Amino acid sequence: MTDKERSIIVRINKYAETALKDIDPQHTPNGLQIKELMPVINEIAAEEGMTTEEMFIKYMDLQTEYKLEQQNRFNEEFLPVDE
């Protein structure tokens, strides 16, 4: 993930913290959660010269990669190493 991509996903996730703070992800359909993120996705798409659809796909890809990085960092820090 490039620094630019990381800044995009961090920006969207920061927006999500506010936009989705009162939403229970276990009981709220994904479509409604995504709808709440569309303002920032549209904004970034316009800044990057992308369509909303392209930015949404990029967001989904980046979110997957970002979560994997976080999980790997957690594993390195907290899981015991078998020797």
Secondary structure, 3 states (H helix, E strand, C coil): CCHHHHHHHHHHHHHHHHHCCCCCCCCCCHHHHHHHHHHHHHHHHHHHCCCHHHHHHHHHHHHHHHHHHHHHHHHHHHCCCCC
